[in-house]
Amino acid sequence: QESFFLQVESFDAHEPFHVPEPYRSMYTSDLDPSYTCWPPYQNAEQRAKFLRSTSLAELDFIRAQYQGKLTMVDTALGQLWEAMDRHGLWDNTAVILTTDHGHELAEAIRELDEVSEDGRDSTGRVPFGKQHPHYLSHANIPLIVWQPDMQGHPREVDALTTAVDLYP
C-alpha cells in the first residue's frame, strides 16, 4: 500500500562453491567428497600447489558447483519476479539488476601439465578468481533496468557500465 525500497543482495554465487541439493548434483554426477569447493587463487604459491595436485575431474566439479549456484540464484530471482507478477508491481516499481563480477573457473585448462610453475594457465591467466587483468568472463557484467514509465519503449545500450552508473 505504501512506497517502499527493497534491495536483494545475493552472495550465493561467490566462493566457496558449497551448494545444497538439488543444485549440487544438477551439473555433475561426480560428487567425490575429496574435491574442494573453494580452490585457492589469491596466493600464487597455494594456487600452483593446488593445480599440481588436482585433476581435470576436480576442475569439472568446481565448475559444476558454480553452475549449480548460479541456477539456485536464478531460481530465487524467478520467484521474486513471480511475486511481482502476483502483486501487480511491474506497473509501479523500478527494478535494477546487476552484479559485481564474474569468476575465472580454469576454463582454459585442458591438460594439467600446461599449468605454469606459478599456477597460470596456458594463456598466462590466473585460472581462478577475479584478478587483474580482467577478462570478459568476469568483467562483462549485466546492468538491466526496468522502469515502468518506459513500457513500450525498450532499448538496448551497448556500452560499458560501472557501479557509479547506478547512483543517478
C-alpha positions as CSV (number, residue, x, y, z in Angstrom):
1,Q,0.0,0.0,0.0
2,E,2.9,2.4,0.7
3,S,6.0,3.3,-1.3
4,F,8.9,1.0,-0.4
5,F,12.5,0.3,-1.3
6,L,13.7,-3.3,-1.4
7,Q,17.3,-4.4,-2.1
8,V,18.0,-8.0,-2.6
9,E,21.7,-8.9,-2.3
10,S,22.7,-12.5,-3.0
11,F,26.2,-13.5,-2.1
12,D,25.5,-17.1,-3.1
13,A,27.2,-17.1,-6.5
14,H,30.5,-16.4,-4.7
15,E,33.1,-18.9,-3.4
16,P,33.1,-21.2,-1.5
17,F,31.0,-23.1,-4.0
18,H,29.2,-25.1,-1.3
19,V,25.9,-25.9,-3.0
20,P,22.8,-27.6,-1.5
21,E,20.8,-30.2,-3.4
22,P,19.2,-30.4,-5.9
23,Y,21.7,-27.9,-7.3
24,R,24.8,-29.8,-6.1
25,S,24.3,-32.7,-8.4
26,M,22.5,-30.8,-11.2
27,Y,25.6,-30.5,-13.4
28,T,27.7,-33.4,-12.3
29,S,27.3,-37.0,-11.1
30,D,30.9,-37.0,-9.8
31,L,30.5,-35.8,-6.2
32,D,33.8,-37.1,-4.8
33,P,33.9,-35.8,-1.2
34,S,37.7,-35.2,-1.5
35,Y,37.1,-32.4,-4.1
36,T,37.4,-28.8,-2.9
37,C,34.6,-26.3,-3.4
38,W,37.0,-23.4,-2.9
39,P,40.2,-23.5,-4.9
40,P,42.9,-21.2,-3.7
41,Y,43.5,-18.3,-6.1
42,Q,44.7,-15.3,-4.2
43,N,48.1,-16.8,-3.2
44,A,50.2,-17.8,-6.2
45,E,52.1,-20.5,-4.2
46,Q,48.9,-22.1,-2.9
47,R,47.3,-21.9,-6.3
48,A,50.3,-23.6,-8.0
49,K,50.3,-26.3,-5.4
50,F,46.6,-26.9,-5.8
51,L,46.9,-27.1,-9.6
52,R,49.8,-29.6,-9.4
53,S,47.7,-31.9,-7.1
54,T,44.2,-31.6,-8.7
55,S,42.6,-33.4,-11.5
56,L,40.6,-32.4,-14.6
57,A,37.6,-34.1,-12.9
58,E,38.0,-31.9,-9.8
59,L,38.2,-28.8,-12.0
60,D,35.0,-30.0,-13.7
61,F,33.4,-30.5,-10.3
62,I,34.2,-26.9,-9.2
63,R,32.7,-25.5,-12.4
64,A,29.6,-27.7,-11.9
65,Q,29.2,-26.3,-8.4
66,Y,29.4,-22.7,-9.7
67,Q,26.8,-23.6,-12.3
68,G,24.6,-25.0,-9.5
69,K,25.0,-21.8,-7.5
70,L,24.0,-19.7,-10.5
71,T,21.0,-21.9,-11.1
72,M,20.0,-21.6,-7.5
73,V,20.2,-17.8,-7.6
74,D,18.3,-17.7,-10.9
75,T,15.6,-19.8,-9.4
76,A,15.2,-17.5,-6.4
77,L,15.2,-14.5,-8.8
78,G,12.4,-16.1,-10.8
79,Q,10.4,-16.5,-7.5
80,L,10.9,-12.8,-6.9
81,W,9.6,-11.9,-10.4
82,E,6.6,-14.2,-9.9
83,A,5.8,-12.4,-6.7
84,M,5.9,-9.1,-8.6
85,D,3.5,-10.6,-11.1
86,R,1.1,-11.8,-8.4
87,H,1.1,-8.4,-6.7
88,G,1.0,-6.3,-9.9
89,L,4.2,-4.5,-9.0
90,W,5.6,-4.2,-12.5
91,D,3.4,-1.1,-13.2
92,N,4.8,1.0,-10.3
93,T,8.2,-0.5,-9.4
94,A,11.6,0.3,-10.9
95,V,13.9,-2.8,-10.9
96,I,17.7,-2.7,-11.4
97,L,19.6,-6.0,-11.8
98,T,23.4,-6.1,-11.8
99,T,26.3,-7.9,-10.3
100,D,29.8,-7.1,-9.2
101,H,31.9,-9.5,-11.2
102,G,32.1,-13.0,-12.8
103,H,34.7,-15.6,-11.9
104,E,37.5,-17.4,-13.6
105,L,36.9,-21.2,-13.3
106,A,40.0,-22.6,-15.1
107,E,38.1,-22.8,-18.3
108,A,41.3,-22.6,-20.4
109,I,43.0,-25.6,-18.7
110,R,42.7,-28.6,-21.0
111,E,45.7,-30.5,-19.6
112,L,47.2,-30.1,-16.2
113,D,50.8,-30.2,-17.5
114,E,50.2,-26.9,-19.3
115,V,49.9,-25.1,-15.9
116,S,53.0,-22.9,-15.3
117,E,55.1,-23.0,-12.1
118,D,53.3,-20.0,-10.7
119,G,49.9,-21.6,-11.3
120,R,48.8,-19.8,-14.5
121,D,47.1,-21.5,-17.4
122,S,48.5,-21.8,-21.0
123,T,47.2,-18.3,-21.8
124,G,49.1,-16.7,-18.9
125,R,45.8,-16.1,-17.0
126,V,45.3,-16.8,-13.3
127,P,42.9,-19.8,-13.7
128,F,40.7,-19.0,-10.7
129,G,39.4,-15.8,-9.3
130,K,38.9,-12.2,-10.4
131,Q,42.3,-10.7,-10.5
132,H,43.9,-8.2,-12.9
133,P,44.0,-8.3,-15.8
134,H,40.2,-8.6,-16.1
135,Y,38.8,-10.7,-18.8
136,L,35.2,-10.8,-20.3
137,S,34.4,-13.8,-18.1
138,H,34.4,-11.7,-15.0
139,A,34.4,-8.1,-16.2
140,N,31.5,-8.2,-18.8
141,I,28.6,-8.0,-16.3
142,P,24.9,-7.2,-16.8
143,L,23.1,-4.0,-15.9
144,I,19.4,-4.4,-16.6
145,V,17.0,-1.6,-15.7
146,W,13.2,-1.9,-15.7
147,Q,11.4,1.5,-15.4
148,P,7.6,1.3,-15.7
149,D,7.4,4.7,-17.4
150,M,9.4,3.3,-20.3
151,Q,7.0,0.5,-21.1
152,G,6.6,0.0,-24.8
153,H,9.9,1.8,-25.5
154,P,12.5,-0.9,-24.7
155,R,16.1,-0.2,-25.8
156,E,19.4,-1.9,-25.5
157,V,22.5,0.1,-24.9
158,D,25.8,-1.5,-25.9
159,A,28.0,0.5,-23.5
160,L,30.3,-0.2,-20.6
161,T,28.8,0.4,-17.2
162,T,30.0,0.6,-13.7
163,A,28.5,0.8,-10.2
164,V,28.7,4.6,-10.5
165,D,26.0,4.4,-13.2
166,L,23.6,3.3,-10.5
167,Y,23.9,6.5,-8.4
168,P,21.9,8.8,-10.7
